[in-house]
Amino acid sequence: MEKRISVIRRMRFGWHKEQSMRIEKIGAVEVVVFDNLTQTNMVKHCFTTRHGGVSQGCFSSMNMGLTRGEEKELVLRNYEILGEAMEFSKDNYVTSQQTHTTNVRRIMAEDRGKGVLRERRYSDVDGLITNAPNIPLVIFGADCVPVFLLDTRQKAIGMAHCGWMGTGKRMAEHTLQEMMAAFGTNPKDVVAAIGPSIGKCCFQVDAPVVSLFRKNIDFAEEIIFDDPEEEGKYRIDLWETNRRLLANMGVENIEIAGLCTMCDTDRFYSHRKMGENRGVMAGVMELKG
């Protein structure tokens, strides 16, 4: 296995203690990992960056999306490269099929490989949960918020794709509720991480988006701000929204990457900045056997 080189980024937020995440390089592969998940020694996990794969052109170089229009074999090779670097069970990846819903699917042992090496016969799934070991759950993002959930007592995991629509529909909360129903998860036993995604520095929205948040988020006025640059526009803090949704359910151990994908397109793909001609990153987490 390649030697790991870590850069630790420490973030201090007003609402909780100092947290840290790491940007790790394993050979050419660069990923984001979270200390709170790593310290449990129960999971393998990462959020990919653009670096370390074999994708070409606008997909360069670690595109994880098999539906972006890139040659399939290159994307499959990226999954192999990531699996080798992170020691994932690379024949067992299971992916979401994201359409900005609040639908959550429980993944069983017989689902191994669906979405990458095997046909995925489900659709409209933005959240995945499992208590089966050695199955890397995969969600995708290129500005949307990836949420990682680990139940340290019941030994179960969840991955939630929380774009602005999913965040406004309380997707992180829905995913945790599904874990509670399926596995008996107690939120106080959950370790959570909120991955790289568009920050409030860049997430400019108009009135219809604000209306969705005001309708569904009871603390909306605390995460919606007038845009300082354009009258009639707003900014929304998706990181804090997802943190508050989880904290209000009783989750105490939450790390936030604090990395804006739109600010750093050398490292991340960004839909808002790059449009449709781009790859996607993947949030991946696997229970150890």
C-alpha positions as a LaTeX table, in Angstrom:
\begin{tabular}{lrrr}
\hline
Residue & $x$ (\AA) & $y$ (\AA) & $z$ (\AA) \\
\hline
Met1 & 0.00 & 0.00 & 0.00 \\
Glu2 & 1.19 & 3.54 & $-0.82$ \\
Lys3 & 2.46 & 5.77 & 1.95 \\
Arg4 & $-0.13$ & 8.25 & 3.21 \\
Ile5 & 0.67 & 11.94 & 3.43 \\
Ser6 & $-1.79$ & 13.99 & 5.50 \\
Val7 & $-2.52$ & 17.68 & 5.67 \\
Ile8 & $-4.61$ & 18.47 & 8.75 \\
Arg9 & $-7.08$ & 21.29 & 8.47 \\
Arg10 & $-8.49$ & 22.45 & 11.79 \\
Met11 & $-11.72$ & 24.40 & 11.84 \\
Arg12 & $-13.12$ & 26.41 & 14.73 \\
Phe13 & $-16.81$ & 27.19 & 14.58 \\
Gly14 & $-18.73$ & 29.27 & 17.08 \\
Trp15 & $-21.18$ & 26.48 & 17.83 \\
His16 & $-18.90$ & 23.60 & 18.76 \\
Lys17 & $-15.39$ & 22.66 & 19.75 \\
Glu18 & $-12.44$ & 22.62 & 17.39 \\
Gln19 & $-12.76$ & 19.90 & 14.78 \\
Ser20 & $-10.36$ & 18.54 & 12.23 \\
Met21 & $-10.39$ & 16.80 & 8.90 \\
Arg22 & $-7.53$ & 15.63 & 6.76 \\
Ile23 & $-6.66$ & 15.88 & 3.11 \\
Glu24 & $-4.69$ & 12.69 & 2.54 \\
Lys25 & $-2.56$ & 11.66 & $-0.41$ \\
Ile26 & $-2.02$ & 7.96 & $-1.02$ \\
Gly27 & 0.26 & 7.87 & $-4.02$ \\
Ala28 & $-1.50$ & 10.11 & $-6.55$ \\
Val29 & $-4.93$ & 9.70 & $-4.94$ \\
Glu30 & $-6.12$ & 12.65 & $-2.87$ \\
Val31 & $-9.09$ & 12.27 & $-0.51$ \\
Val32 & $-10.75$ & 14.02 & 2.41 \\
Val33 & $-11.17$ & 12.01 & 5.62 \\
Phe34 & $-12.59$ & 12.86 & 9.05 \\
Asp35 & $-10.81$ & 12.31 & 12.34 \\
Asn36 & $-13.97$ & 11.50 & 14.29 \\
Leu37 & $-14.84$ & 8.62 & 11.93 \\
Thr38 & $-11.26$ & 7.38 & 11.68 \\
Gln39 & $-10.82$ & 7.31 & 15.46 \\
Thr40 & $-13.65$ & 4.79 & 15.88 \\
Asn41 & $-11.64$ & 2.19 & 13.92 \\
Met42 & $-14.99$ & 0.85 & 12.71 \\
Val43 & $-15.13$ & 2.17 & 9.15 \\
Lys44 & $-13.12$ & 2.97 & 6.08 \\
His45 & $-14.26$ & 6.21 & 4.50 \\
Cys46 & $-13.38$ & 9.15 & 2.30 \\
Phe47 & $-14.66$ & 11.92 & 0.09 \\
Thr48 & $-12.83$ & 11.97 & $-3.22$ \\
Thr49 & $-11.25$ & 14.95 & $-4.92$ \\
Arg50 & $-10.43$ & 15.46 & $-8.60$ \\
His51 & $-6.94$ & 14.03 & $-8.15$ \\
Gly52 & $-5.50$ & 10.57 & $-8.64$ \\
Gly53 & $-7.58$ & 8.95 & $-11.39$ \\
Val54 & $-7.36$ & 8.32 & $-15.12$ \\
Ser55 & $-10.27$ & 10.43 & $-16.42$ \\
Gln56 & $-9.52$ & 12.85 & $-19.24$ \\
Gly57 & $-10.51$ & 16.34 & $-20.32$ \\
Cys58 & $-13.33$ & 17.99 & $-18.36$ \\
Phe59 & $-13.59$ & 14.80 & $-16.27$ \\
Ser60 & $-9.96$ & 14.92 & $-15.18$ \\
Ser61 & $-8.98$ & 12.98 & $-13.30$ \\
Met62 & $-10.97$ & 11.12 & $-10.60$ \\
Asn63 & $-14.50$ & 11.19 & $-12.01$ \\
Met64 & $-16.65$ & 8.72 & $-10.07$ \\
Gly65 & $-19.82$ & 9.12 & $-12.15$ \\
Leu66 & $-20.71$ & 6.34 & $-14.58$ \\
Thr67 & $-23.54$ & 8.43 & $-16.06$ \\
Arg68 & $-21.58$ & 11.59 & $-16.87$ \\
Gly69 & $-20.83$ & 10.58 & $-20.47$ \\
Glu70 & $-17.25$ & 9.48 & $-19.95$ \\
Glu71 & $-15.90$ & 6.16 & $-21.20$ \\
Lys72 & $-17.08$ & 3.52 & $-18.72$ \\
Glu73 & $-13.75$ & 1.72 & $-18.47$ \\
Leu74 & $-12.00$ & 4.86 & $-17.25$ \\
Val75 & $-14.52$ & 5.38 & $-14.47$ \\
Leu76 & $-14.32$ & 1.72 & $-13.46$ \\
Arg77 & $-10.56$ & 2.08 & $-13.28$ \\
Asn78 & $-11.03$ & 5.07 & $-10.95$ \\
Tyr79 & $-13.09$ & 2.84 & $-8.64$ \\
Glu80 & $-10.29$ & 0.27 & $-8.68$ \\
Ile81 & $-7.66$ & 2.92 & $-7.94$ \\
Leu82 & $-9.69$ & 4.31 & $-5.06$ \\
Gly83 & $-10.34$ & 0.83 & $-3.69$ \\
Glu84 & $-6.64$ & 0.01 & $-3.73$ \\
Ala85 & $-5.69$ & 3.30 & $-2.06$ \\
Met86 & $-8.36$ & 3.17 & 0.67 \\
Glu87 & $-8.53$ & $-0.62$ & 1.02 \\
Phe88 & $-12.23$ & $-0.66$ & 0.17 \\
Ser89 & $-13.87$ & $-3.96$ & $-0.81$ \\
Lys90 & $-13.70$ & $-2.83$ & $-4.42$ \\
Asp91 & $-15.95$ & $-5.55$ & $-5.88$ \\
Asn92 & $-18.76$ & $-4.57$ & $-3.49$ \\
Tyr93 & $-19.42$ & $-0.86$ & $-4.10$ \\
Val94 & $-23.14$ & 0.01 & $-3.94$ \\
Thr95 & $-24.26$ & 3.38 & $-5.29$ \\
Ser96 & $-27.21$ & 5.70 & $-4.87$ \\
Gln97 & $-29.39$ & 6.82 & $-7.79$ \\
Gln98 & $-29.89$ & 10.43 & $-6.89$ \\
Thr99 & $-32.91$ & 12.49 & $-7.92$ \\
His100 & $-33.12$ & 14.90 & $-4.96$ \\
Thr101 & $-35.62$ & 12.77 & $-3.06$ \\
Thr102 & $-35.76$ & 11.83 & 0.61 \\
Asn103 & $-35.85$ & 8.12 & $-0.25$ \\
Val104 & $-33.50$ & 5.88 & 1.73 \\
Arg105 & $-32.67$ & 2.28 & 0.81 \\
Arg106 & $-31.36$ & $-0.39$ & 3.16 \\
Ile107 & $-28.51$ & $-2.28$ & 1.52 \\
Met108 & $-28.19$ & $-6.00$ & 2.18 \\
Ala109 & $-25.36$ & $-8.44$ & 1.50 \\
Glu110 & $-27.02$ & $-9.55$ & $-1.73$ \\
Asp111 & $-26.79$ & $-5.97$ & $-3.07$ \\
Arg112 & $-23.00$ & $-6.05$ & $-3.27$ \\
Gly113 & $-21.69$ & $-4.46$ & $-6.46$ \\
Lys114 & $-24.94$ & $-2.79$ & $-7.54$ \\
Gly115 & $-24.37$ & 0.41 & $-9.45$ \\
Val116 & $-20.75$ & $-0.29$ & $-10.38$ \\
Leu117 & $-20.07$ & $-3.92$ & $-11.29$ \\
Arg118 & $-23.70$ & $-5.09$ & $-11.28$ \\
Glu119 & $-26.94$ & $-3.63$ & $-12.57$ \\
Arg120 & $-28.74$ & $-1.40$ & $-10.12$ \\
Arg121 & $-32.47$ & $-2.10$ & $-10.37$ \\
Tyr122 & $-33.62$ & 0.65 & $-8.06$ \\
Ser123 & $-34.01$ & 4.36 & $-8.71$ \\
Asp124 & $-34.79$ & 7.59 & $-6.90$ \\
Val125 & $-32.59$ & 6.77 & $-3.92$ \\
Asp126 & $-30.63$ & 9.58 & $-2.25$ \\
Gly127 & $-29.75$ & 7.77 & 0.96 \\
Leu128 & $-28.19$ & 4.39 & 1.70 \\
Ile129 & $-28.00$ & 2.56 & 5.04 \\
Thr130 & $-26.58$ & $-0.82$ & 6.03 \\
Asn131 & $-25.32$ & $-2.94$ & 8.91 \\
Ala132 & $-23.63$ & $-5.38$ & 6.54 \\
Pro133 & $-19.82$ & $-5.23$ & 6.66 \\
Asn134 & $-17.50$ & $-4.92$ & 3.69 \\
Ile135 & $-19.94$ & $-3.00$ & 1.46 \\
Pro136 & $-18.76$ & 0.50 & 0.51 \\
Leu137 & $-21.80$ & 2.77 & 0.25 \\
Val138 & $-21.36$ & 5.48 & $-2.40$ \\
Ile139 & $-23.15$ & 8.79 & $-2.87$ \\
Phe140 & $-22.19$ & 11.54 & $-5.31$ \\
Gly141 & $-21.72$ & 15.28 & $-5.24$ \\
Ala142 & $-20.39$ & 18.29 & $-7.10$ \\
Asp143 & $-21.60$ & 21.02 & $-4.69$ \\
Cys144 & $-24.27$ & 18.94 & $-2.90$ \\
Val145 & $-23.68$ & 18.10 & 0.76 \\
Pro146 & $-22.52$ & 14.53 & 1.58 \\
Val147 & $-23.48$ & 13.38 & 5.07 \\
Phe148 & $-21.75$ & 10.40 & 6.73 \\
Leu149 & $-23.47$ & 8.64 & 9.67 \\
Leu150 & $-21.97$ & 5.90 & 11.85 \\
Asp151 & $-23.84$ & 4.16 & 14.67 \\
Thr152 & $-21.01$ & 3.02 & 16.92 \\
Arg153 & $-23.21$ & 0.85 & 19.14 \\
Gln154 & $-25.38$ & $-1.01$ & 16.62 \\
Lys155 & $-22.56$ & $-1.05$ & 14.03 \\
Ala156 & $-24.48$ & 0.48 & 11.16 \\
Ile157 & $-23.78$ & 3.26 & 8.67 \\
Gly158 & $-25.70$ & 5.69 & 6.52 \\
Met159 & $-24.81$ & 7.97 & 3.62 \\
Ala160 & $-27.08$ & 10.85 & 2.61 \\
His161 & $-26.99$ & 13.03 & $-0.50$ \\
Cys162 & $-28.21$ & 16.43 & 0.65 \\
Gly163 & $-28.34$ & 18.96 & $-2.16$ \\
Trp164 & $-30.15$ & 22.22 & $-1.53$ \\
Met165 & $-33.44$ & 20.49 & $-2.24$ \\
Gly166 & $-32.61$ & 17.50 & $-0.05$ \\
Thr167 & $-31.36$ & 19.76 & 2.72 \\
Gly168 & $-34.53$ & 21.81 & 2.49 \\
Lys169 & $-36.52$ & 18.56 & 2.74 \\
Arg170 & $-34.48$ & 17.46 & 5.82 \\
Met171 & $-32.79$ & 14.53 & 4.07 \\
Ala172 & $-30.12$ & 14.02 & 6.75 \\
Glu173 & $-32.89$ & 13.70 & 9.33 \\
His174 & $-34.78$ & 11.21 & 7.15 \\
Thr175 & $-31.67$ & 9.05 & 6.79 \\
Leu176 & $-31.04$ & 8.98 & 10.53 \\
Gln177 & $-34.71$ & 8.16 & 11.15 \\
Glu178 & $-34.40$ & 5.19 & 8.78 \\
Met179 & $-31.36$ & 3.97 & 10.74 \\
Met180 & $-33.34$ & 4.30 & 13.97 \\
Ala181 & $-36.18$ & 2.23 & 12.51 \\
Ala182 & $-33.98$ & $-0.41$ & 10.88 \\
Phe183 & $-31.22$ & $-0.85$ & 13.45 \\
Gly184 & $-32.45$ & 0.68 & 16.69 \\
Thr185 & $-29.97$ & 3.53 & 16.36 \\
Asn186 & $-29.76$ & 5.99 & 19.25 \\
Pro187 & $-28.64$ & 9.40 & 17.89 \\
Lys188 & $-26.31$ & 9.84 & 20.88 \\
Asp189 & $-24.29$ & 6.87 & 19.59 \\
Val190 & $-23.88$ & 8.41 & 16.14 \\
Val191 & $-20.68$ & 9.89 & 14.76 \\
Ala192 & $-21.44$ & 12.21 & 11.83 \\
Ala193 & $-19.47$ & 14.12 & 9.22 \\
Ile194 & $-20.50$ & 16.74 & 6.69 \\
Gly195 & $-18.28$ & 16.69 & 3.64 \\
Pro196 & $-17.00$ & 19.22 & 1.11 \\
Ser197 & $-19.80$ & 21.04 & $-0.69$ \\
Ile198 & $-20.89$ & 24.53 & $-1.63$ \\
Gly199 & $-20.47$ & 26.96 & 1.25 \\
Lys200 & $-22.60$ & 29.95 & 2.19 \\
Cys201 & $-19.82$ & 32.04 & 0.66 \\
Cys202 & $-21.01$ & 30.89 & $-2.78$ \\
Phe203 & $-24.52$ & 29.47 & $-2.41$ \\
Gln204 & $-26.61$ & 32.31 & $-3.77$ \\
Val205 & $-30.34$ & 31.60 & $-4.13$ \\
Asp206 & $-33.57$ & 33.37 & $-4.96$ \\
Ala207 & $-36.95$ & 33.57 & $-3.26$ \\
Pro208 & $-38.39$ & 30.13 & $-4.26$ \\
Val209 & $-35.47$ & 28.32 & $-2.61$ \\
Val210 & $-35.80$ & 30.48 & 0.48 \\
Ser211 & $-39.51$ & 29.63 & 0.58 \\
Leu212 & $-38.74$ & 25.89 & 0.66 \\
Phe213 & $-36.42$ & 26.36 & 3.63 \\
Arg214 & $-38.84$ & 28.61 & 5.46 \\
Lys215 & $-41.59$ & 26.04 & 4.96 \\
Asn216 & $-39.61$ & 23.01 & 6.15 \\
Ile217 & $-36.81$ & 24.25 & 8.43 \\
Asp218 & $-37.96$ & 25.62 & 11.77 \\
Phe219 & $-34.70$ & 27.53 & 12.29 \\
Ala220 & $-34.61$ & 28.89 & 8.71 \\
Glu221 & $-34.06$ & 32.51 & 9.70 \\
Glu222 & $-30.80$ & 31.51 & 11.38 \\
Ile223 & $-29.30$ & 29.99 & 8.22 \\
Ile224 & $-30.66$ & 32.36 & 5.55 \\
Phe225 & $-28.86$ & 35.66 & 4.91 \\
Asp226 & $-29.34$ & 38.60 & 2.57 \\
Asp227 & $-26.83$ & 38.43 & $-0.25$ \\
Pro228 & $-24.21$ & 41.14 & 0.36 \\
Glu229 & $-23.52$ & 41.51 & $-3.36$ \\
Glu230 & $-26.94$ & 41.45 & $-5.06$ \\
Glu231 & $-30.22$ & 42.89 & $-3.89$ \\
Gly232 & $-33.13$ & 40.44 & $-3.84$ \\
Lys233 & $-30.82$ & 37.42 & $-3.56$ \\
Tyr234 & $-29.94$ & 35.34 & $-0.52$ \\
Arg235 & $-27.26$ & 33.02 & 0.83 \\
Ile236 & $-28.02$ & 29.78 & 2.69 \\
Asp237 & $-25.66$ & 27.90 & 5.00 \\
Leu238 & $-26.20$ & 24.26 & 4.03 \\
Trp239 & $-23.47$ & 22.99 & 6.37 \\
Glu240 & $-25.06$ & 24.55 & 9.43 \\
Thr241 & $-28.54$ & 23.46 & 8.34 \\
Asn242 & $-27.48$ & 19.81 & 8.17 \\
Arg243 & $-25.53$ & 20.09 & 11.42 \\
Arg244 & $-28.55$ & 21.56 & 13.20 \\
Leu245 & $-30.92$ & 18.91 & 11.81 \\
Leu246 & $-28.68$ & 16.16 & 13.22 \\
Ala247 & $-27.92$ & 17.95 & 16.49 \\
Asn248 & $-31.61$ & 18.56 & 17.11 \\
Met249 & $-32.15$ & 14.79 & 16.90 \\
Gly250 & $-29.48$ & 14.22 & 19.54 \\
Val251 & $-26.28$ & 13.69 & 17.53 \\
Glu252 & $-23.41$ & 15.23 & 19.47 \\
Asn253 & $-20.30$ & 14.21 & 17.52 \\
Ile254 & $-20.41$ & 16.08 & 14.21 \\
Glu255 & $-17.47$ & 17.17 & 12.08 \\
Ile256 & $-17.70$ & 19.60 & 9.18 \\
Ala257 & $-15.08$ & 19.67 & 6.45 \\
Gly258 & $-15.45$ & 23.42 & 5.92 \\
Leu259 & $-14.32$ & 23.09 & 2.30 \\
Cys260 & $-16.33$ & 24.90 & $-0.39$ \\
Thr261 & $-16.37$ & 23.03 & $-3.69$ \\
Met262 & $-17.15$ & 26.14 & $-5.73$ \\
Cys263 & $-14.23$ & 28.05 & $-4.20$ \\
Asp264 & $-11.72$ & 25.31 & $-5.07$ \\
Thr265 & $-12.32$ & 23.84 & $-8.52$ \\
Asp266 & $-8.66$ & 22.83 & $-8.76$ \\
Arg267 & $-9.49$ & 20.22 & $-6.12$ \\
Phe268 & $-13.24$ & 19.63 & $-6.57$ \\
Tyr269 & $-15.85$ & 19.50 & $-9.32$ \\
Ser270 & $-18.51$ & 22.20 & $-8.96$ \\
His271 & $-21.81$ & 22.15 & $-10.83$ \\
Arg272 & $-22.41$ & 25.84 & $-10.22$ \\
Lys273 & $-19.02$ & 26.88 & $-11.53$ \\
Met274 & $-18.36$ & 24.22 & $-14.20$ \\
Gly275 & $-21.83$ & 23.34 & $-15.47$ \\
Glu276 & $-22.69$ & 19.90 & $-16.81$ \\
Asn277 & $-19.33$ & 19.18 & $-18.46$ \\
Arg278 & $-17.56$ & 17.81 & $-15.40$ \\
Gly279 & $-17.14$ & 14.75 & $-13.25$ \\
Val280 & $-18.51$ & 14.07 & $-9.78$ \\
Met281 & $-16.90$ & 13.27 & $-6.46$ \\
Ala282 & $-17.96$ & 10.36 & $-4.27$ \\
Gly283 & $-18.55$ & 10.03 & $-0.57$ \\
Val284 & $-17.72$ & 6.44 & 0.38 \\
Met285 & $-18.02$ & 4.59 & 3.69 \\
Glu286 & $-17.68$ & 0.89 & 4.52 \\
Leu287 & $-18.14$ & $-0.98$ & 7.79 \\
Lys288 & $-15.10$ & $-3.05$ & 8.61 \\
Gly289 & $-15.70$ & $-6.80$ & 8.83 \\
\hline
\end{tabular}
